[in-house]
Amino acid sequence: MDLERLIEVARGDAPADLILSNARIVNTFTGEIEESSVAISQGRVAGVGDYREARRVVDLGGKYLSPGFIDGHVHLESSYLHVGQYARAVVPRGTLAAVTDLHEIANVAGLEGMRYIMDCARRVPLDLFF
């Protein structure tokens, strides 16, 4: 990632790679819904505001945008799902990260089981924190 480029896009001094325009953005800090645009550069959100220049603009037509959710406490093994299937179930619904305590895996399979789960977690589009 080129931080200088990201900052230029955030300031509006350079065009974004993608702008998601005409969106209702859920501000989880204030609890408000903001009507705005989101500028994306290098796969990262550069800013929320009145952005107009980009290689590609997608008009969301007033649809809602929300940041990814974090499940702050989950026992992944209690879902009875493999890590990949768990990710398949939760990611499309907005959960992009989870904090998990694999004590049941550790009790049954020890460090080998923990390593297996952690290795599987590297291959899914979900950030898992152990």
MOQUIVEN-V776240 format. One record per residue. N is the residue number from 1. SS is DSSP state (2 for helix, 1 for strand, 0 for the rest). PSI is psi in radians with two decimals (* if undefined). BURIAL is + if it has 24 or more other ideal C-beta (glycine too) atoms within 12 Angstrom, else -. Layout:
BEGIN
n: {N | N}
ss: {SS | SS}
psi: {PSI | PSI}
burial: {BURIAL | BURIAL}
END
This chain:
BEGIN
n: {1 | 2 | 3 | 4 | 5 | 6 | 7 | 8 | 9 | 10 | 11 | 12 | 13 | 14 | 15 | 16 | 17 | 18 | 19 | 20 | 21 | 22 | 23 | 24 | 25 | 26 | 27 | 28 | 29 | 30 | 31 | 32 | 33 | 34 | 35 | 36 | 37 | 38 | 39 | 40 | 41 | 42 | 43 | 44 | 45 | 46 | 47 | 48 | 49 | 50 | 51 | 52 | 53 | 54 | 55 | 56 | 57 | 58 | 59 | 60 | 61 | 62 | 63 | 64 | 65 | 66 | 67 | 68 | 69 | 70 | 71 | 72 | 73 | 74 | 75 | 76 | 77 | 78 | 79 | 80 | 81 | 82 | 83 | 84 | 85 | 86 | 87 | 88 | 89 | 90 | 91 | 92 | 93 | 94 | 95 | 96 | 97 | 98 | 99 | 100 | 101 | 102 | 103 | 104 | 105 | 106 | 107 | 108 | 109 | 110 | 111 | 112 | 113 | 114 | 115 | 116 | 117 | 118 | 119 | 120 | 121 | 122 | 123 | 124 | 125 | 126 | 127 | 128 | 129 | 130}
ss: {0 | 0 | 2 | 2 | 2 | 2 | 2 | 2 | 2 | 2 | 2 | 0 | 0 | 0 | 0 | 1 | 1 | 1 | 1 | 1 | 1 | 1 | 1 | 1 | 1 | 1 | 0 | 0 | 0 | 0 | 0 | 0 | 1 | 1 | 1 | 1 | 1 | 1 | 1 | 1 | 1 | 0 | 0 | 1 | 1 | 1 | 1 | 1 | 1 | 0 | 0 | 0 | 0 | 1 | 1 | 1 | 1 | 1 | 1 | 0 | 0 | 0 | 0 | 1 | 1 | 0 | 0 | 0 | 1 | 1 | 1 | 1 | 1 | 1 | 0 | 2 | 2 | 2 | 2 | 0 | 0 | 0 | 2 | 2 | 2 | 2 | 2 | 2 | 2 | 2 | 2 | 2 | 2 | 0 | 1 | 1 | 1 | 1 | 1 | 1 | 0 | 0 | 2 | 2 | 2 | 2 | 2 | 2 | 2 | 2 | 2 | 2 | 2 | 2 | 2 | 2 | 2 | 2 | 2 | 2 | 2 | 0 | 0 | 0 | 0 | 0 | 1 | 1 | 1 | 0}
psi: {2.37 | 1.75 | -0.66 | -0.76 | -0.75 | -0.73 | -0.70 | -0.74 | -0.75 | -0.68 | -0.24 | 0.22 | -0.22 | 2.61 | 2.55 | 2.86 | -0.66 | 2.42 | 2.26 | 1.82 | 2.88 | 0.86 | 2.67 | 1.93 | 2.20 | 2.00 | 1.79 | -0.20 | -0.81 | -0.29 | 0.18 | 2.82 | 2.14 | 2.34 | 2.04 | -2.96 | 2.75 | 2.20 | 2.30 | 2.31 | 2.28 | 0.58 | 0.17 | 2.62 | 2.10 | -0.58 | 2.90 | 2.20 | -2.66 | 1.24 | 2.44 | -0.45 | 2.17 | 2.80 | -0.59 | 2.36 | 2.28 | 2.06 | 2.02 | -0.07 | 0.61 | 0.14 | 2.80 | 2.48 | 2.39 | 2.54 | 2.78 | 2.48 | 2.69 | 2.11 | 1.93 | -0.20 | 1.88 | 2.50 | 1.60 | -0.74 | -0.38 | -0.23 | -0.24 | 0.38 | 2.57 | 2.71 | -0.76 | -0.70 | -0.60 | -0.83 | -0.73 | -0.54 | -0.66 | -0.55 | -0.80 | -0.27 | 0.14 | -0.12 | 2.01 | -0.07 | 2.67 | 2.53 | 2.12 | 2.54 | 1.88 | 0.76 | -0.57 | -0.67 | -0.79 | -0.70 | -0.66 | -0.76 | -0.01 | -2.71 | -0.60 | -0.75 | -0.72 | -0.79 | -0.69 | -0.86 | -0.74 | -0.63 | -0.74 | -0.65 | -0.45 | -0.28 | 0.22 | 2.72 | 0.81 | 2.24 | 2.08 | 2.30 | 2.17 | *}
burial: {- | - | - | - | - | - | - | - | + | + | - | - | - | - | - | + | + | + | + | + | + | - | + | - | + | - | - | - | - | - | - | - | - | - | - | + | + | + | + | + | + | - | - | - | + | + | + | + | - | - | + | - | - | + | - | - | - | - | - | - | - | - | - | - | + | - | - | - | - | - | + | - | - | + | - | + | + | - | - | - | - | - | + | - | - | + | + | - | - | + | - | - | - | - | + | - | + | + | - | + | - | + | - | - | + | - | - | - | - | - | - | - | - | + | - | - | + | - | - | + | + | - | - | + | - | + | - | + | - | +}
END
